[in-house]
Amino acid sequence: MTVPTDFEFQDREAHFQTATEAANVALWSIVPETGETWFSNTWYTLLGYQPGEFAPSFDQFMELMHDEDRKLTMVAFKNLVEERTPIYAADFRLRDRHGEWRWIGATGAKVVRGPGRPDIVYGIQMDITARKETEAELAQTALTAEEHRQRLARLAENSPAALFEFRIDADGVVTMPYITAPVHELLGVNVQDIWEDGLNAFSNIFEEDVKEMGRLIEQSRVGLTPFRMRYRVKRPDTQMGFIWAQANSVPHREADGSTIWFGSVFDVTLEVEREAMLAEARDAMRHLALHDGLTGLPNRRRFDDILKERAKIPAKQGPSAVLIRIDLDRFKYVNDTLGHPAGDAVLAHVAGILQDVVANEGLACRVGGDEFCILMTVGKTVDDAKDLVATIQELLEIPFVFDGKVCRYGASFGIASSEQGNIGNGDLMSFADAALYEAKAAGRGRLAIFSKDLHDEILESRRLAASIENALENGEFEPYFQPQICARTGALIGAEVLARWNTASGQVILPEKFMPVAEQIRAVPLIDKMMVEKAVEVVEDWHAQGFMLPKLSFNVSAGRLREHAIVSNVRILQERGVTVAFELLESILLEEEDGVLRHNLDRARDAGIQLEVDDFGTGHASILGLLQVGPEVLKIDRRLTAHVVESDQSSELVASILGIARSLGIQTTAEGVETEEQAKKLRDLGCNVFQGYLYARPLSGVALRQWAHENGFVPEIPQQTARPNLSA
């Protein structure tokens, strides 16, 4: 064997170095005996240095090495030098030019060069930073995965739900290769038994639930849709003998045709019980919402629902509905004299009678305070309803005693059939109401049946209601003024403002024709407001013509009295020097306490608006009511003044009213004065102001000014009197 010369060796080394530099592999050598060290150019560039930037030395090499790596690296090097290992291999970190640590992988071998020449260690090193980072990431990923696996295993074992893998292979064989411990408690089956035969998981499930489960599993298998089901599992150790379990899973198809479901099973017994309780509570709440709390009868809401259902019944099955409306007579009297407990007892008693009598004849409902309905069963006729009413009337005539006192009351009845109208749009109820009102108008305690005449009246009312609404939009209501004359001097001291409907066709309609319908559609406050607004326009015109009335009296409805702006609307009249008065009906003023109404009356008084009680003597006003309100004027109804001359009784009644007014310091106005004899008699009795056809009918604003001029009436500002303090 020929040993290469040093020249040849160096030449080969140069070739090897060139090849390793191309591969980015560094070369190095160390003579252990002398410490002589050599680095190839790549050794420097791997660390970001220029080749030969510093002299190669073993100490320099160790200086660049990380403190944690020096010991192991030196041990590996010594093992090579002392021939305990044939190869030197070490991974360590060197600090590069920028101060960053680079992982280096180094290998080497010792070359024995013969007698007289020291041994030398040759080696290579590579930058393995990227590999080390990848290894670290893989190790961390493996560690994380293992931690997650252990965590999931702990969760699965400690979860109240049982996790499972359910499999049906292509041949239909059922297995459960994975299940967690809770399955034994939930299904009452040992895990080992399920592993041996997957069908054992179904052994304690109710048979009918197993059938349904099989259907849903097959449906999920075919369509690969999620499986979800609640079912009962036999558990003799529980109070009910079973528990409710719920399974949720998602299917997956394998390449071999098997279907695998991954899911969970958990105990939902408490949830099912809570849902049942909630359903029971909802049913109870629905019952309360649809039934009257006092009588237990279905209420108006339930009645409306039943009517809607009845409207769907084909007409060929006979009359879809016959309705009886019932309204108690003198019920308010029971409440007022015996108290509300007695009234409640009467309502419950009537409801009991209706329930007993109606039975299979129909359905009884309470639709209002003392209002009831009976919806006859399908096929029943108006004659059947009449017979039923007769039976009810007989039972209501039997005295009812509450707390030792007889409750005296009765009932009126109205009957309507769907043959006369549509059930679904409210006709049936409207027609029965119309019949009921007819019965009450005939004297109460009676029965009326809806007829064509009543039908025509309703249609006319509806037509009139629509016309009233259009008239309000078009401003067709106009103020007319009926003069008021001082009984002592004959001077014009004011006028009452009265509404007239001037239609587009030129017809003038009086209030008695349209006010009842306007009240039904709650349009009276709007008409009242329009009268004030248009009266302001008339007063402005009068002012421009040099004419003015000292006082204007406006009829004010209860609805209008509850509006906050009622006082501000008349302020412009007051600014023109007009005294404004509100005329209030007895029934509005004195029937019951109303906080908003009372508040607005106080505001009106504070604003200088006078209060007048209209049609006094025909309602139910009391002296106490007058004391509460403290009006400036009582207006005596025309029905009392009409016979004051020829009737001593009428004269005495009027005298009594005038006496009451004088004792309370209240002025009086007599309405309906039509003759000089009436005027003289009323003047002698002490009346202060006259209003009637003797002087003028209600006139438009222009006509009133002309009338005053032609008849020589000069407006007179009456002497102001102090407001009576009736509560003193």
KABEL-V103514 format. One record per residue. N is the residue number from 1. RES is the residue in one letter. NEAR is the number of other ideal C-beta (glycine too) atoms within 12 Angstrom. Layout:
N RES NEAR
N RES NEAR
//
This chain:
1 M 3
2 T 5
3 V 10
4 P 13
5 T 10
6 D 12
7 F 10
8 E 13
9 F 19
10 Q 14
11 D 14
12 R 16
13 E 22
14 A 17
15 H 15
16 F 21
17 Q 27
18 T 17
19 A 17
20 T 26
21 E 23
22 A 13
23 A 17
24 N 19
25 V 28
26 A 37
27 L 35
28 W 38
29 S 35
30 I 34
31 V 23
32 P 26
33 E 17
34 T 16
35 G 20
36 E 19
37 T 26
38 W 28
39 F 35
40 S 32
41 N 26
42 T 28
43 W 40
44 Y 29
45 T 23
46 L 34
47 L 33
48 G 19
49 Y 25
50 Q 12
51 P 19
52 G 14
53 E 17
54 F 19
55 A 15
56 P 27
57 S 19
58 F 28
59 D 15
60 Q 23
61 F 35
62 M 22
63 E 14
64 L 34
65 M 30
66 H 23
67 D 15
68 E 12
69 D 27
70 R 22
71 K 16
72 L 21
73 T 32
74 M 21
75 V 19
76 A 27
77 F 33
78 K 19
79 N 21
80 L 30
81 V 28
82 E 17
83 E 16
84 R 14
85 T 19
86 P 15
87 I 20
88 Y 35
89 A 25
90 A 32
91 D 27
92 F 34
93 R 27
94 L 39
95 R 24
96 D 23
97 R 17
98 H 10
99 G 11
100 E 16
101 W 22
102 R 34
103 W 30
104 I 36
105 G 30
106 A 38
107 T 26
108 G 31
109 A 24
110 K 28
111 V 21
112 V 17
113 R 19
114 G 10
115 P 7
116 G 8
117 R 15
118 P 20
119 D 25
120 I 28
121 V 38
122 Y 33
123 G 35
124 I 33
125 Q 37
126 M 28
127 D 31
128 I 28
129 T 23
130 A 14
131 R 17
132 K 22
133 E 16
134 T 14
135 E 17
136 A 16
137 E 14
138 L 14
139 A 14
140 Q 14
141 T 14
142 A 14
143 L 14
144 T 14
145 A 14
146 E 14
147 E 14
148 H 14
149 R 14
150 Q 14
151 R 15
152 L 16
153 A 17
154 R 14
155 L 18
156 A 23
157 E 19
158 N 15
159 S 23
160 P 23
161 A 27
162 A 37
163 L 31
164 F 38
165 E 31
166 F 39
167 R 33
168 I 31
169 D 19
170 A 14
171 D 12
172 G 17
173 V 17
174 V 28
175 T 26
176 M 36
177 P 21
178 Y 24
179 I 34
180 T 30
181 A 25
182 P 26
183 V 40
184 H 23
185 E 25
186 L 38
187 L 36
188 G 31
189 V 32
190 N 19
191 V 27
192 Q 14
193 D 21
194 I 33
195 W 23
196 E 16
197 D 17
198 G 31
199 L 23
200 N 24
201 A 38
202 F 31
203 S 19
204 N 30
205 I 32
206 F 23
207 E 15
208 E 12
209 D 24
210 V 22
211 K 16
212 E 21
213 M 32
214 G 23
215 R 16
216 L 26
217 I 34
218 E 19
219 Q 19
220 S 29
221 R 31
222 V 15
223 G 14
224 L 18
225 T 18
226 P 20
227 F 36
228 R 23
229 M 29
230 R 27
231 Y 35
232 R 30
233 V 38
234 K 25
235 R 24
236 P 12
237 D 13
238 T 18
239 Q 10
240 M 17
241 G 15
242 F 25
243 I 32
244 W 30
245 A 41
246 Q 30
247 A 39
248 N 25
249 S 33
250 V 21
251 P 29
252 H 22
253 R 20
254 E 17
255 A 9
256 D 12
257 G 15
258 S 23
259 T 34
260 I 30
261 W 39
262 F 22
263 G 32
264 S 31
265 V 42
266 F 30
267 D 31
268 V 27
269 T 26
270 L 17
271 E 17
272 V 22
273 E 18
274 R 14
275 E 17
276 A 17
277 M 14
278 L 14
279 A 14
280 E 14
281 A 14
282 R 14
283 D 15
284 A 14
285 M 13
286 R 17
287 H 19
288 L 18
289 A 17
290 L 23
291 H 26
292 D 33
293 G 17
294 L 23
295 T 29
296 G 21
297 L 35
298 P 34
299 N 31
300 R 23
301 R 20
302 R 27
303 F 36
304 D 24
305 D 22
306 I 35
307 L 34
308 K 22
309 E 18
310 R 33
311 A 25
312 K 16
313 I 21
314 P 11
315 A 16
316 K 9
317 Q 15
318 G 21
319 P 31
320 S 33
321 A 45
322 V 43
323 L 50
324 I 52
325 R 43
326 I 48
327 D 36
328 L 38
329 D 29
330 R 24
331 F 34
332 K 22
333 Y 20
334 V 32
335 N 23
336 D 17
337 T 19
338 L 26
339 G 17
340 H 18
341 P 17
342 A 28
343 G 28
344 D 26
345 A 27
346 V 42
347 L 36
348 A 26
349 H 30
350 V 42
351 A 35
352 G 24
353 I 32
354 L 38
355 Q 27
356 D 17
357 V 28
358 V 33
359 A 16
360 N 16
361 E 28
362 G 35
363 L 34
364 A 40
365 C 36
366 R 37
367 V 34
368 G 23
369 G 23
370 D 32
371 E 35
372 F 47
373 C 42
374 I 45
375 L 45
376 M 38
377 T 27
378 V 28
379 G 18
380 K 31
381 T 23
382 V 32
383 D 16
384 D 26
385 A 39
386 K 26
387 D 22
388 L 36
389 V 41
390 A 20
391 T 24
392 I 37
393 Q 26
394 E 14
395 L 23
396 L 32
397 E 16
398 I 17
399 P 15
400 F 27
401 V 15
402 F 25
403 D 15
404 G 8
405 K 17
406 V 17
407 C 34
408 R 23
409 Y 35
410 G 32
411 A 37
412 S 37
413 F 44
414 G 42
415 I 48
416 A 44
417 S 34
418 S 35
419 E 24
420 Q 31
421 G 33
422 N 22
423 I 34
424 G 21
425 N 16
426 G 22
427 D 29
428 L 40
429 M 38
430 S 30
431 F 41
432 A 47
433 D 36
434 A 37
435 A 43
436 L 39
437 Y 28
438 E 31
439 A 33
440 K 27
441 A 16
442 A 18
443 G 13
444 R 23
445 G 24
446 R 26
447 L 34
448 A 34
449 I 34
450 F 39
451 S 20
452 K 15
453 D 17
454 L 30
455 H 24
456 D 16
457 E 24
458 I 32
459 L 20
460 E 19
461 S 26
462 R 23
463 R 16
464 L 27
465 A 23
466 A 18
467 S 28
468 I 35
469 E 23
470 N 18
471 A 31
472 L 28
473 E 15
474 N 16
475 G 21
476 E 26
477 F 39
478 E 32
479 P 41
480 Y 34
481 F 43
482 Q 40
483 P 42
484 Q 47
485 I 37
486 C 30
487 A 33
488 R 20
489 T 19
490 G 22
491 A 27
492 L 36
493 I 39
494 G 42
495 A 47
496 E 43
497 V 45
498 L 38
499 A 41
500 R 33
501 W 36
502 N 23
503 T 21
504 A 15
505 S 11
506 G 9
507 Q 15
508 V 23
509 I 27
510 L 18
511 P 29
512 E 14
513 K 20
514 F 35
515 M 26
516 P 20
517 V 29
518 A 33
519 E 27
520 Q 21
521 I 24
522 R 20
523 A 32
524 V 33
525 P 27
526 L 26
527 I 40
528 D 41
529 K 31
530 M 33
531 M 43
532 V 39
533 E 27
534 K 32
535 A 39
536 V 30
537 E 23
538 V 35
539 V 36
540 E 20
541 D 21
542 W 31
543 H 21
544 A 14
545 Q 17
546 G 12
547 F 28
548 M 31
549 L 41
550 P 34
551 K 44
552 L 45
553 S 45
554 F 43
555 N 37
556 V 42
557 S 33
558 A 30
559 G 24
560 R 38
561 L 37
562 R 24
563 E 25
564 H 15
565 A 19
566 I 32
567 V 28
568 S 22
569 N 30
570 V 37
571 R 20
572 I 22
573 L 39
574 Q 25
575 E 16
576 R 26
577 G 19
578 V 37
579 T 35
580 V 42
581 A 41
582 F 46
583 E 43
584 L 45
585 L 33
586 E 28
587 S 20
588 I 35
589 L 37
590 L 30
591 E 20
592 E 16
593 E 14
594 D 19
595 G 12
596 V 18
597 L 31
598 R 24
599 H 19
600 N 30
601 L 34
602 D 19
603 R 25
604 A 39
605 R 24
606 D 13
607 A 24
608 G 24
609 I 37
610 Q 40
611 L 43
612 E 44
613 V 47
614 D 36
615 D 31
616 F 45
617 G 31
618 T 23
619 G 23
620 H 19
621 A 30
622 S 17
623 I 21
624 L 15
625 G 28
626 L 33
627 L 21
628 Q 24
629 V 39
630 G 31
631 P 41
632 E 41
633 V 42
634 L 49
635 K 47
636 I 47
637 D 31
638 R 30
639 R 20
640 L 35
641 T 44
642 A 27
643 H 24
644 V 40
645 V 22
646 E 14
647 S 18
648 D 13
649 Q 13
650 S 28
651 S 26
652 E 17
653 L 25
654 V 40
655 A 28
656 S 23
657 I 37
658 L 35
659 G 19
660 I 28
661 A 35
662 R 19
663 S 18
664 L 30
665 G 23
666 I 38
667 Q 40
668 T 41
669 T 47
670 A 47
671 E 42
672 G 32
673 V 37
674 E 24
675 T 21
676 E 17
677 E 19
678 Q 36
679 A 30
680 K 18
681 K 31
682 L 42
683 R 27
684 D 19
685 L 31
686 G 25
687 C 42
688 N 34
689 V 46
690 F 44
691 Q 45
692 G 34
693 Y 23
694 L 28
695 Y 37
696 A 31
697 R 24
698 P 31
699 L 32
700 S 28
701 G 34
702 V 20
703 A 24
704 L 40
705 R 30
706 Q 18
707 W 26
708 A 32
709 H 18
710 E 12
711 N 20
712 G 11
713 F 29
714 V 20
715 P 32
716 E 23
717 I 19
718 P 28
719 Q 15
720 Q 14
721 T 14
722 A 13
723 R 24
724 P 25
725 N 13
726 L 24
727 S 12
728 A 10
//
